[in-house]
Amino acid sequence: MRIAFEPADDLGTGRFRVRSQAEAAVTGHARRGNQRTRAVIEVNGTQHPLQPPGLVVGRGSETDIRINDPGVSRRHAEFLITTPTGTTTPGAGPVHVEVHDMGSTNGIRVDGQKVARATLRDGSRVQVGHTSLVLRLLEETPDV
């Protein structure tokens, strides 16, 4: 928790204004294997690897990224990652990322538009509840 005090010239002596902003707590489950991360989901400044076949986000403990936000369903959305050839083999070419609403109560928004599913690009912002998730596609460097 963080509290900040700021002066407000429009308020008289002894008066104050309270503004609050909630930021959901987010936890991720580690994935096993030696796959390279070519995409990440960024939530509240923390990056979570997105590797084939994908991951599920939600409020439930069985999800890959758990978001403690009252506007998020237990299994809210699924991110799917494939290569253009349809394989899930790491290093097989550029990645293709989609997000699907999993029948959540509040739905999902991609770049401000309410959708049931969408293809994502680098920088796409997915809103679940009051929490934004941003897709970041990473450049790979060849092994030396």
C-alpha positions in Angstrom: 0.0 0.0 0.0 1.2 3.5 -0.8 -0.2 6.8 0.5 0.7 10.2 -0.9 -0.2 13.6 0.4 -0.5 16.5 -2.1 -1.5 20.2 -1.4 -4.8 21.4 -2.9 -5.0 25.1 -3.2 -8.8 25.0 -3.9 -9.6 23.7 -0.4 -9.8 25.8 2.8 -8.0 25.2 6.0 -8.9 22.0 7.8 -10.5 20.5 4.7 -9.2 17.6 2.7 -10.0 15.4 -0.3 -9.5 11.7 -0.5 -8.7 10.0 -3.8 -8.0 6.3 -4.1 -6.8 3.9 -6.7 -6.8 0.2 -6.4 -4.2 -1.9 -8.1 -4.9 -5.6 -8.3 -2.4 -8.0 -6.7 -1.1 -10.4 -9.4 0.6 -13.8 -9.0 2.0 -16.1 -11.7 2.8 -19.8 -11.8 6.2 -20.7 -13.1 6.3 -22.8 -16.3 8.7 -25.6 -16.7 10.9 -26.3 -19.6 13.7 -24.5 -21.5 11.5 -22.7 -24.0 12.6 -19.2 -24.9 10.1 -16.5 -24.0 9.2 -14.6 -27.2 6.2 -12.9 -25.7 5.2 -11.6 -22.3 2.0 -10.4 -20.7 2.7 -7.2 -18.6 0.4 -6.7 -15.6 1.0 -3.8 -13.2 4.6 -3.5 -14.2 5.4 -7.2 -13.9 6.1 -9.4 -17.0 4.8 -12.9 -17.2 6.1 -15.3 -19.9 3.7 -16.3 -22.6 4.7 -19.6 -24.1 2.9 -22.1 -26.3 0.2 -23.2 -26.0 -0.8 -20.2 -23.9 -2.2 -19.3 -20.5 -5.4 -18.5 -18.5 -5.9 -15.4 -16.4 -8.5 -15.0 -13.7 -9.2 -14.7 -10.0 -9.1 -18.4 -9.4 -6.2 -20.3 -7.9 -6.0 -22.7 -10.8 -5.2 -20.0 -13.3 -1.7 -19.3 -14.7 -1.8 -15.6 -13.8 -4.0 -14.9 -10.8 -5.5 -11.4 -10.6 -7.0 -10.4 -7.3 -9.5 -7.9 -8.8 -13.3 -8.2 -7.9 -14.2 -7.4 -11.5 -12.3 -10.5 -12.7 -14.0 -13.9 -13.0 -12.3 -17.1 -11.7 -11.4 -18.1 -15.3 -11.7 -14.9 -17.2 -9.6 -15.0 -20.4 -7.3 -17.3 -22.3 -4.2 -16.2 -24.3 -3.3 -18.6 -27.1 0.1 -18.4 -28.8 1.1 -20.2 -32.0 3.4 -19.8 -35.0 2.1 -19.1 -38.5 2.4 -22.7 -39.4 0.0 -23.7 -36.6 2.8 -25.4 -34.6 3.6 -24.5 -31.0 7.4 -25.2 -31.6 9.6 -22.5 -30.1 11.7 -20.6 -32.7 9.5 -21.8 -35.7 8.8 -18.2 -36.8 6.9 -15.1 -35.7 4.3 -15.7 -33.1 0.5 -15.3 -33.4 -1.3 -14.3 -30.2 -5.0 -14.4 -29.6 -7.2 -13.7 -26.5 -10.5 -15.3 -25.8 -13.1 -14.4 -23.2 -13.9 -17.6 -21.2 -17.5 -16.7 -20.5 -16.6 -14.1 -17.9 -19.2 -12.0 -16.2 -17.7 -8.6 -17.2 -16.1 -9.6 -20.6 -12.9 -8.4 -22.0 -11.9 -5.2 -23.9 -9.0 -5.1 -26.4 -7.6 -1.6 -27.0 -10.9 -0.2 -25.7 -13.3 -2.3 -27.7 -15.5 -5.0 -26.0 -14.8 -8.3 -27.8 -15.3 -12.1 -27.3 -12.0 -12.8 -29.0 -9.2 -10.9 -30.8 -5.9 -11.2 -32.5 -3.2 -9.2 -30.6 -0.2 -7.3 -31.7 2.7 -5.9 -29.8 1.4 -3.3 -27.3 -2.2 -4.5 -27.4 -4.0 -3.7 -24.1 -6.5 -6.3 -22.8 -8.8 -5.0 -20.0 -10.1 -7.6 -17.5 -12.1 -6.1 -14.7 -10.2 -3.0 -13.6 -6.8 -4.5 -14.6 -4.9 -3.9 -17.9 -2.7 -6.6 -19.4 -0.3 -5.5 -22.2 1.2 -7.9 -24.7 4.9 -7.4 -25.4 6.5 -9.3 -28.3 10.2 -9.7 -27.7 13.0 -9.7 -30.3 15.0 -12.9 -30.2 18.7 -12.8 -30.5 20.4 -15.8 -32.3 22.5 -18.2 -30.1 26.2 -17.6 -30.3 
